[in-house]
Amino acid sequence: MKIKRIVVALLALSALTYAEDSKFSFALRGGYYLPFTSTFNDDYLPAINQNFNELDSYFKSLDFTSTVTQMKKLNGGAVFGGEFEIFASEQFSIVFGAEYWSKKTTGTIDAEGTIDEVSYQISEGSLTKASVIPIVATIRINLPFKNFRAYIGGGVGYYLGKVKVEDSWSWIEGSETVDSGTREIKSSGSSFVPHANIGVDLNLTGSITLAADIRYPFGSINSFKIKSDTEDEGMIGQKLTFTDINGVEKDFKLELSGPSLGIKLKILF
């Protein structure tokens, strides 16, 4: 409730800045976001890769040729978006912005061999894609520098997250496909997350500025609800869960804490 009150207060403050002598800017932002996704990297990922390794050991025990590509960690990736900044005074401004970040990782195993003169070709794959759209509001305070603008600030963001999990498989015996298919699960979640902000603006011309900043959110999306499941419609509305390497069922979480480094081309009006 406190975070929601902050959002309402920020919106109210923005309405007070629409005086005739107000100035504002619009900026396109690109950069790199590095959230520390510990649930995925430390719990989910080892369980997926353990499954591939166990299959690899089994196929090799049958004297099959087996190749594994392990799923990699879900680390940082490119982010892009825009922001609208309203200058309330020489010291203060309020910013509204939205961005998009996504990252995916895959793991596969391919095996082939012969048993009793019958050839087998077997493959399995797993893909996980996470994406986040943060809609943020920030108050910035200008620091006392003359030759350029530097600021610190803070605010809150409403983070819309999506996670897609896709499993695929194929089993060919001789020249006949015994089994093949794909299961796709889509889920979504959201959360209010506070953040800190620091940056600097350098004037290129009278109305165009090059800016660089860092926004650091503190929080996570703690659960995701399944929106579609191509194999089991009964799962719709349930939480997205997984079984970790110790056999414990856990909710899928997406930690959002981490630096979002941005470069902006800003136009002043």
C-alpha positions as CSV (number, residue, x, y, z in Angstrom):
1,M,0.0,0.0,0.0
2,K,2.8,2.4,0.7
3,I,4.3,2.0,-2.8
4,K,0.8,2.6,-4.3
5,R,0.6,5.8,-2.3
6,I,4.0,6.9,-3.6
7,V,2.8,6.4,-7.2
8,V,-0.4,8.5,-6.5
9,A,1.8,11.2,-5.0
10,L,4.1,11.2,-8.0
11,L,1.2,11.6,-10.3
12,A,-0.2,14.4,-8.3
13,L,3.1,16.2,-8.3
14,S,3.4,15.9,-12.1
15,A,0.1,17.7,-12.5
16,L,1.5,20.7,-10.6
17,T,4.3,21.1,-13.1
18,Y,2.2,22.0,-16.1
19,A,2.7,25.8,-15.7
20,E,3.2,28.0,-18.7
21,D,6.9,28.4,-18.1
22,S,7.5,24.6,-17.6
23,K,10.1,22.8,-19.7
24,F,10.1,19.1,-20.5
25,S,12.0,16.6,-22.6
26,F,11.6,13.3,-24.4
27,A,14.4,10.8,-24.6
28,L,15.0,7.4,-26.3
29,R,17.0,5.1,-24.0
30,G,19.1,2.1,-24.9
31,G,21.4,0.2,-22.6
32,Y,22.1,-3.0,-20.7
33,Y,20.1,-4.5,-17.8
34,L,21.8,-7.0,-15.5
35,P,19.2,-8.4,-13.0
36,F,20.6,-11.0,-10.5
37,T,18.1,-13.8,-11.3
38,S,19.2,-16.1,-8.5
39,T,16.2,-18.4,-8.6
40,F,16.7,-19.2,-12.2
41,N,20.5,-19.5,-12.1
42,D,20.9,-21.3,-8.8
43,D,17.7,-23.5,-8.5
44,Y,16.0,-23.9,-11.9
45,L,19.0,-24.1,-14.2
46,P,20.9,-26.9,-12.3
47,A,17.7,-29.1,-12.3
48,I,17.3,-28.7,-16.1
49,N,21.0,-29.4,-16.8
50,Q,21.0,-32.4,-14.4
51,N,18.2,-33.9,-16.5
52,F,20.2,-33.5,-19.7
53,N,23.3,-35.0,-18.0
54,E,21.4,-38.0,-16.7
55,L,20.0,-38.7,-20.2
56,D,23.5,-38.3,-21.6
57,S,24.8,-40.9,-19.2
58,Y,22.0,-43.3,-20.0
59,F,22.4,-43.1,-23.8
60,K,26.2,-43.6,-23.5
61,S,25.6,-46.7,-21.4
62,L,23.8,-48.0,-24.5
63,D,26.8,-47.1,-26.6
64,F,24.9,-44.4,-28.3
65,T,26.6,-41.2,-29.6
66,S,25.2,-38.4,-27.4
67,T,25.7,-34.6,-27.6
68,V,24.5,-32.2,-24.9
69,T,24.2,-28.4,-25.1
70,Q,23.6,-27.3,-21.5
71,M,21.3,-24.4,-20.7
72,K,23.2,-21.2,-19.8
73,K,22.6,-18.7,-17.1
74,L,20.0,-16.0,-17.6
75,N,22.2,-13.0,-17.3
76,G,22.0,-9.4,-18.6
77,G,20.8,-8.2,-22.0
78,A,20.0,-5.2,-24.0
79,V,17.2,-2.9,-22.9
80,F,15.5,-0.1,-24.9
81,G,12.6,2.4,-24.3
82,G,11.8,6.0,-23.7
83,E,11.1,8.5,-21.0
84,F,9.3,11.8,-20.6
85,E,10.8,14.3,-18.1
86,I,9.1,17.4,-16.7
87,F,11.2,20.1,-15.1
88,A,9.3,21.3,-12.0
89,S,12.1,23.8,-11.1
90,E,15.9,24.2,-11.4
91,Q,16.4,21.6,-8.7
92,F,13.7,19.0,-9.3
93,S,12.2,17.1,-12.2
94,I,9.8,14.1,-12.5
95,V,10.2,11.4,-15.0
96,F,7.9,8.8,-16.5
97,G,9.3,6.0,-18.7
98,A,8.9,2.5,-20.0
99,E,11.4,0.0,-21.3
100,Y,11.6,-3.6,-22.6
101,W,14.1,-6.3,-21.7
102,S,14.1,-10.0,-22.7
103,K,16.5,-12.9,-22.5
104,K,16.2,-16.6,-23.5
105,T,18.4,-19.6,-23.0
106,T,18.1,-23.2,-24.4
107,G,19.4,-26.6,-23.7
108,T,19.4,-29.7,-26.0
109,I,20.5,-33.3,-26.2
110,D,20.8,-35.4,-29.4
111,A,21.5,-39.1,-29.4
112,E,21.7,-41.8,-32.0
113,G,22.7,-45.5,-31.9
114,T,21.7,-49.0,-32.8
115,I,20.1,-51.8,-30.7
116,D,19.6,-55.2,-32.3
117,E,20.2,-53.8,-35.8
118,V,17.5,-51.1,-35.2
119,S,18.7,-47.5,-35.5
120,Y,17.4,-44.8,-33.1
121,Q,17.5,-41.1,-33.2
122,I,16.4,-39.2,-30.1
123,S,16.4,-35.5,-29.3
124,E,15.1,-33.3,-26.5
125,G,15.2,-29.6,-26.1
126,S,14.2,-27.0,-23.4
127,L,13.8,-23.3,-23.9
128,T,13.1,-20.6,-21.3
129,K,12.4,-17.0,-22.2
130,A,11.9,-14.2,-19.7
131,S,10.9,-10.6,-20.5
132,V,10.1,-7.5,-18.4
133,I,8.5,-4.2,-19.1
134,P,9.1,-1.7,-16.3
135,I,6.8,1.3,-16.2
136,V,8.7,3.8,-13.9
137,A,8.2,7.1,-12.2
138,T,11.2,8.9,-10.8
139,I,11.9,12.2,-8.9
140,R,15.4,13.6,-9.8
141,I,17.3,16.2,-7.8
142,N,20.0,18.2,-9.7
143,L,23.4,18.4,-8.2
144,P,25.3,21.8,-8.1
145,F,27.5,21.5,-11.2
146,K,27.8,24.4,-13.6
147,N,29.2,22.9,-16.8
148,F,26.9,19.9,-17.0
149,R,23.8,18.5,-15.3
150,A,24.2,15.7,-12.8
151,Y,21.4,14.3,-10.7
152,I,20.4,11.7,-8.2
153,G,16.9,10.4,-7.6
154,G,14.6,7.6,-6.8
155,G,11.1,6.3,-7.5
156,V,9.1,3.2,-8.1
157,G,8.3,1.0,-11.1
158,Y,5.5,-1.3,-12.0
159,Y,7.2,-4.4,-13.6
160,L,5.3,-6.5,-16.0
161,G,7.0,-9.9,-16.4
162,K,6.4,-12.8,-18.8
163,V,8.0,-16.3,-18.8
164,K,7.7,-18.9,-21.5
165,V,8.8,-22.4,-21.0
166,E,9.0,-24.7,-24.1
167,D,9.9,-28.4,-24.2
168,S,10.3,-30.3,-27.4
169,W,11.2,-34.0,-28.2
170,S,11.6,-36.4,-31.1
171,W,12.0,-40.2,-31.1
172,I,12.7,-41.9,-34.4
173,E,13.0,-45.7,-34.6
174,G,14.3,-47.0,-37.9
175,S,12.5,-44.8,-40.5
176,E,9.4,-44.3,-38.3
177,T,8.8,-41.4,-35.9
178,V,7.5,-43.0,-32.8
179,D,6.9,-39.8,-30.8
180,S,7.5,-36.1,-31.3
181,G,5.9,-32.9,-30.0
182,T,6.2,-29.6,-28.2
183,R,4.8,-28.3,-25.0
184,E,4.6,-24.5,-24.5
185,I,3.7,-22.9,-21.2
186,K,3.2,-19.1,-21.0
187,S,2.9,-17.2,-17.7
188,S,2.9,-13.7,-16.4
189,G,3.5,-11.8,-13.2
190,S,3.9,-8.2,-11.9
191,S,5.2,-6.3,-9.0
192,F,5.8,-2.7,-7.7
193,V,9.6,-2.3,-7.2
194,P,11.4,0.8,-5.8
195,H,14.6,2.1,-7.5
196,A,17.5,4.5,-7.1
197,N,18.7,6.6,-10.0
198,I,21.9,8.6,-10.9
199,G,22.9,10.2,-14.1
200,V,24.5,13.1,-16.1
201,D,23.4,15.2,-19.1
202,L,25.8,16.8,-21.6
203,N,24.4,19.4,-24.0
204,L,25.2,18.7,-27.7
205,T,23.1,21.6,-29.1
206,G,20.6,24.0,-27.6
207,S,17.8,21.5,-27.6
208,I,19.6,18.1,-27.9
209,T,21.3,16.4,-25.0
210,L,23.3,13.2,-24.6
211,A,22.7,11.6,-21.2
212,A,23.9,8.5,-19.4
213,D,22.4,7.1,-16.2
214,I,22.1,4.1,-13.9
215,R,18.8,2.9,-12.5
216,Y,19.0,0.2,-9.8
217,P,15.7,-1.5,-8.8
218,F,15.3,-3.4,-5.5
219,G,12.9,-6.3,-5.6
220,S,11.4,-9.2,-7.5
221,I,8.4,-10.7,-9.1
222,N,7.6,-13.5,-6.6
223,S,5.2,-15.6,-8.7
224,F,3.9,-16.1,-12.2
225,K,0.4,-17.3,-13.1
226,I,0.1,-19.7,-16.1
227,K,-1.9,-18.1,-19.0
228,S,-1.7,-21.0,-21.5
229,D,-0.5,-24.6,-21.6
230,T,-0.6,-26.5,-24.9
231,E,-0.6,-29.8,-23.1
232,D,-2.8,-29.3,-20.0
233,E,-5.5,-26.6,-20.0
234,G,-6.2,-27.4,-16.4
235,M,-2.9,-25.7,-15.4
236,I,-4.3,-22.3,-16.6
237,G,-4.5,-20.0,-13.6
238,Q,-2.1,-22.0,-11.5
239,K,1.3,-20.8,-10.3
240,L,4.3,-21.6,-12.5
241,T,6.5,-24.0,-10.5
242,F,9.5,-26.2,-11.0
243,T,11.3,-29.0,-9.1
244,D,14.8,-28.2,-8.0
245,I,17.8,-30.4,-8.0
246,N,16.8,-31.8,-4.6
247,G,13.3,-32.7,-5.7
248,V,11.7,-29.8,-3.9
249,E,8.9,-28.0,-5.7
250,K,9.3,-24.2,-5.8
251,D,7.5,-21.2,-7.3
252,F,9.3,-19.6,-10.2
253,K,10.6,-16.1,-9.2
254,L,12.3,-13.4,-11.2
255,E,14.7,-11.3,-9.2
256,L,14.9,-7.8,-10.6
257,S,17.6,-6.2,-8.5
258,G,20.6,-5.2,-10.6
259,P,21.9,-2.2,-12.6
260,S,20.2,-0.9,-15.7
261,L,22.8,1.1,-17.6
262,G,21.4,3.5,-20.1
263,I,22.5,6.0,-22.8
264,K,19.8,8.5,-23.9
265,L,19.4,11.0,-26.7
266,K,17.2,13.7,-25.2
267,I,15.2,16.4,-26.9
268,L,14.3,19.5,-24.9
269,F,11.0,21.3,-25.5
